[in-house]
Amino acid sequence: MKQWQWLALAVLSPAAMAGNKVFKADLNNSVWEITQANPIQCTLDHNIPRFGHARFTVRASKSVNLDFALDARRDTPVTRSVTLRSVPPAWRPGVAAQDITLAKFHEGFDGYINGQSAWAMLSELADGHFPTFVYRDWYNSDKVTQVALSSVNFRRQYNDFEDCVSQLLPYSFEDISFSILNYEKNGAKLTRRSKQRLKMIGEYIRHDEAVNVILVDGYSDSYGGRWHNQELSEKRANSVKTYLTELGINDSKFKIEGYGEKRHIADNRMSLQRPKNRRVVISLGREEI
């Protein structure tokens, strides 16, 4: 008998469940909570008594991707296949449980589901069902462990979670962590395109406390006096700092440097290439929380 068939029989057979482990919140302790809600991340948490907690997360991105993590109090001791099923509530005895997906939980890591299967979990919860992970017990393969997410008290928090997701920024940290702004000849004034880019960067940084360093490096082409070009590169870098601080970014995060004529990326002898050297490079540093 295949493993998924064995697990399916185990979850459906009352006789097979004797002595097995079942972890789920009951009517009195089923709690769903929005633990993060801002334009860069939405997180919906659910405590599972005696086991740990479940967490749905959507982060700012060009596309809306849903991640689910099942965080146990004890690390997963071995890598094992796990069946994820949608189990109907007890008051719907005529409705059969349905498989959502077959996943793999890896040794030492949280259980992880993403994409379509994670969205299916939310859908089943919204319909009043219990997404349930079923697997052979880590320490006794003759028994089955079930870990269920309860749909009790889910709906209101889910509505708030959906509202949060609808307001996420349409770009991620990776999309704005490195930027190059270009300037007119002998100019330090920001172009309209540069301001649009800086508004994106500023909006993200204001909501992400993990961004702790903003490196701003200014450059020039090699036309004009060397001292003039050095000063011009510094003005360009400082124009970025000024604009971002006006958007509410903490002054202490910035590290400003002007390199003048140094570190060309294009041939200064070519009129079509030379403007590439009149630039400011912005790099963001982010610490892990």
ZIWO-V689570 format. One record per residue. N is the residue number from 1. NEAR is the number of other C-alpha atoms within 12 Angstrom. Layout:
n->N near->NEAR
n->N near->NEAR
//
This chain:
n->1 near->8
n->2 near->9
n->3 near->19
n->4 near->26
n->5 near->17
n->6 near->22
n->7 near->33
n->8 near->34
n->9 near->21
n->10 near->28
n->11 near->37
n->12 near->26
n->13 near->15
n->14 near->13
n->15 near->12
n->16 near->19
n->17 near->22
n->18 near->16
n->19 near->16
n->20 near->26
n->21 near->28
n->22 near->27
n->23 near->28
n->24 near->31
n->25 near->29
n->26 near->21
n->27 near->13
n->28 near->11
n->29 near->18
n->30 near->26
n->31 near->29
n->32 near->31
n->33 near->26
n->34 near->30
n->35 near->22
n->36 near->25
n->37 near->28
n->38 near->29
n->39 near->30
n->40 near->33
n->41 near->37
n->42 near->37
n->43 near->34
n->44 near->36
n->45 near->31
n->46 near->36
n->47 near->35
n->48 near->30
n->49 near->24
n->50 near->18
n->51 near->25
n->52 near->25
n->53 near->32
n->54 near->43
n->55 near->35
n->56 near->42
n->57 near->37
n->58 near->39
n->59 near->36
n->60 near->33
n->61 near->25
n->62 near->17
n->63 near->16
n->64 near->27
n->65 near->26
n->66 near->31
n->67 near->30
n->68 near->33
n->69 near->28
n->70 near->37
n->71 near->28
n->72 near->25
n->73 near->19
n->74 near->18
n->75 near->19
n->76 near->26
n->77 near->18
n->78 near->22
n->79 near->20
n->80 near->26
n->81 near->26
n->82 near->37
n->83 near->39
n->84 near->39
n->85 near->36
n->86 near->39
n->87 near->37
n->88 near->28
n->89 near->26
n->90 near->15
n->91 near->10
n->92 near->14
n->93 near->11
n->94 near->10
n->95 near->15
n->96 near->18
n->97 near->26
n->98 near->24
n->99 near->29
n->100 near->30
n->101 near->27
n->102 near->25
n->103 near->24
n->104 near->23
n->105 near->30
n->106 near->20
n->107 near->17
n->108 near->17
n->109 near->20
n->110 near->26
n->111 near->39
n->112 near->32
n->113 near->35
n->114 near->24
n->115 near->20
n->116 near->17
n->117 near->27
n->118 near->32
n->119 near->25
n->120 near->28
n->121 near->40
n->122 near->38
n->123 near->23
n->124 near->31
n->125 near->32
n->126 near->26
n->127 near->22
n->128 near->25
n->129 near->32
n->130 near->39
n->131 near->41
n->132 near->40
n->133 near->44
n->134 near->45
n->135 near->42
n->136 near->32
n->137 near->27
n->138 near->26
n->139 near->16
n->140 near->13
n->141 near->17
n->142 near->19
n->143 near->24
n->144 near->34
n->145 near->32
n->146 near->35
n->147 near->39
n->148 near->41
n->149 near->49
n->150 near->41
n->151 near->37
n->152 near->28
n->153 near->24
n->154 near->32
n->155 near->25
n->156 near->19
n->157 near->29
n->158 near->31
n->159 near->20
n->160 near->23
n->161 near->34
n->162 near->28
n->163 near->20
n->164 near->28
n->165 near->32
n->166 near->23
n->167 near->22
n->168 near->31
n->169 near->31
n->170 near->25
n->171 near->25
n->172 near->28
n->173 near->32
n->174 near->20
n->175 near->19
n->176 near->32
n->177 near->28
n->178 near->22
n->179 near->28
n->180 near->30
n->181 near->35
n->182 near->35
n->183 near->34
n->184 near->22
n->185 near->24
n->186 near->27
n->187 near->26
n->188 near->29
n->189 near->27
n->190 near->29
n->191 near->20
n->192 near->13
n->193 near->16
n->194 near->28
n->195 near->26
n->196 near->19
n->197 near->27
n->198 near->36
n->199 near->23
n->200 near->27
n->201 near->37
n->202 near->32
n->203 near->31
n->204 near->36
n->205 near->34
n->206 near->24
n->207 near->28
n->208 near->30
n->209 near->22
n->210 near->19
n->211 near->30
n->212 near->25
n->213 near->24
n->214 near->34
n->215 near->30
n->216 near->37
n->217 near->39
n->218 near->42
n->219 near->46
n->220 near->46
n->221 near->40
n->222 near->33
n->223 near->24
n->224 near->17
n->225 near->15
n->226 near->18
n->227 near->18
n->228 near->22
n->229 near->30
n->230 near->28
n->231 near->25
n->232 near->37
n->233 near->41
n->234 near->32
n->235 near->33
n->236 near->42
n->237 near->41
n->238 near->31
n->239 near->33
n->240 near->47
n->241 near->36
n->242 near->25
n->243 near->26
n->244 near->34
n->245 near->24
n->246 near->18
n->247 near->21
n->248 near->21
n->249 near->29
n->250 near->23
n->251 near->21
n->252 near->16
n->253 near->25
n->254 near->26
n->255 near->25
n->256 near->29
n->257 near->28
n->258 near->31
n->259 near->32
n->260 near->33
n->261 near->31
n->262 near->24
n->263 near->23
n->264 near->23
n->265 near->20
n->266 near->22
n->267 near->19
n->268 near->22
n->269 near->15
n->270 near->14
n->271 near->15
n->272 near->11
n->273 near->15
n->274 near->25
n->275 near->28
n->276 near->29
n->277 near->38
n->278 near->45
n->279 near->46
n->280 near->45
n->281 near->39
n->282 near->36
n->283 near->29
n->284 near->29
n->285 near->24
n->286 near->20
n->287 near->11
n->288 near->9
n->289 near->8
//
